[in-house]
Amino acid sequence: MVTSTAQAPAKFEKPLSIEDMLIGKSPIMGTLRDMVRRVANSSASVMICGPSGSGKEVVARAIHNASPRASKPYVALNCGAIPAELIESELFGHERGAFTGAQTRRTGHFENADKGTLFLDEIGDMRFDMQVKLLRVLEDGLISRIGGNSNIPVDVRIISATHQKIDKAILDGRFREDLFFRLGVVVLQVPDLAQRVEDIPQLIAHFQKGRTGQICHFDTDALQRLSMHDWPGNVRELRNVIERANILFGGETIDAFGVDQLLGKTMPKLAPLPVLSVVESAPVSFNAPIDLKAQVERMELERIQMALHHAEGVISEAARLLTLKRTTLIEKMRKYRLEKIAA
């Protein structure tokens, strides 16, 4: 997740491992980590696809850290954040006097990333004419500064990322197919958070690691509520929610209602739940067999739905209203497939 337009090379330190960067025990994250290990040892161009906020830049950095280029520069550029008239200078640099305001020579990101990795975020937003120039560099391994008359060889591994449907962009004529073939020798898909909600507890622990001051804690109902959220902002949204929780509820344990507050969900206050009692039924005729089990299950289902409604989806509160153990209620919810209703 790149916020600045560029990252200058930093003093080399031991890089974080793939496991330290790509958090989660879900099978889909295990597959992604395995793919990162496989592509890291090559110099092949990699395109990382996935929705905004899913952590594409983290994947790019993990590839660099696990590669033979780890001790060399890692330079990042957000192609969507650079004004169209400046993108060429940012990538290739310029000579003094090349254009108005160019008072000194400036090296571009290709030169800064020589022998290392250049990460081009939001490559799908790159201007079409710049795509042609980028393709030429990828084919020749040579760049030329604006206003210069010499070619400069560069040895750079390109990792790109986009949240766009790149196949649609190609069909719409917004992205060059030949450039995609150059950039996407390997294509990695980063899952959205809704596909791996079982990773949320690990992600929470990761975001709270090293935080100064008191941190909040989430009870079981709170974690369940978090897993039922659709997470349109993905991991970035979860990180912001955890930061908000630590600020507002530092040192406290958050329940499901607290999660609703953090997510900005407004839940209507309902009247107290009436005493749950067996409704007297009309006299039963035994002229035909009675499916007693089905009738009991139907009444049980109605009572559970009523309790969950009045408890605003908080399972522990619904269990209290039904005088059941929380684990017993969860089992019954699974039996009647009510997990989503509790949301």
Buried (B, 14 or more C-beta within 10 A) or exposed (E): BBEEBBBEEEEEEEBBEBEEBBBBEBEBBEEBBEBBEEBBEBBEBBBBBBBBBBBBBBBBBBBBBBBEBBEBBBBBBBBBBBEEEEBBBBBBBBBEEBEEEBEEBBBBBBBBBBEBBBBBBBBBBBBEEBBEBBBEBBEEEEBBBBBBEEEBEBEBBBBBBBBBEBEEBBEEEBBBEEBBEBBBBBBBBBBBBBBBBBBBBBBBEBBBEEEEEEBBBBBBBBBBBBBBBEBEBBBBBBBBBBEBBBEEBEEBEBBBBBBBBBBEBEEEEEEEBEEBEEEEEEEEEEEEEEEEEEEEBEEBBEBBBBBBBBBBBBBBBBBBBBEBEBEEBBEBBEEEEBBEEBB
